[in-house]
Amino acid sequence: QVELVESGGGLVQAGGSLRLSCAASLNIFSIYDMGWYRQAPGKQRELVAAITRGGSTNYADIVNGRFTISRDNAERTVSLQMNSLKPEDTAVYYCNARYSSTNYWGQGTQVTVSS
């Protein structure tokens, strides 16, 4: 059974930093495109950052320059370094793994940024 387990969420003041990690129990992790999504109360889930199996990255405009996504294929992890956090970054953050028509999600980790 595939599992994506997020960690690193928590409460931080505006301007602070957090680093999220996602550990994946995927047999061939390196073939998956990985991403971080978030969902705030009353809002739709949105893409925050993605990294392809080839290492190309893509960011939502609202986090570009503040967040950095990275992956470690040997450790089967994907991370999201979040700097200069803002109250509007408050949300549940989800790890996603995608290959062809296969799509896996983690359970999410809460990030709360206080003003």
HELIX and SHEET records of a PDB file:
HELIX    1   1 PHE A   29  ILE A   31  5                                   3    
HELIX    2   2 PRO A   87  ASP A   89  5                                   3    
SHEET    1   A 4 LEU A   4  SER A   7  0                                        
SHEET    2   A 4 LEU A  18  ALA A  24 -1                                        
SHEET    3   A 4 THR A  77  MET A  82 -1                                        
SHEET    4   A 4 PHE A  67  ASP A  72 -1                                        
SHEET    1   B 6 GLY A  10  GLN A  13  0                                        
SHEET    2   B 6 THR A 109  SER A 114  1                                        
SHEET    3   B 6 ALA A  91  TYR A  99 -1                                        
SHEET    4   B 6 ASP A  33  GLN A  39 -1                                        
SHEET    5   B 6 GLU A  46  ILE A  51 -1                                        
SHEET    6   B 6 THR A  57  TYR A  59 -1                                        
SHEET    1   C 4 GLY A  10  GLN A  13  0                                        
SHEET    2   C 4 THR A 109  SER A 114  1                                        
SHEET    3   C 4 ALA A  91  TYR A  99 -1                                        
SHEET    4   C 4 THR A 102  TRP A 105 -1                                        
END                                                                             
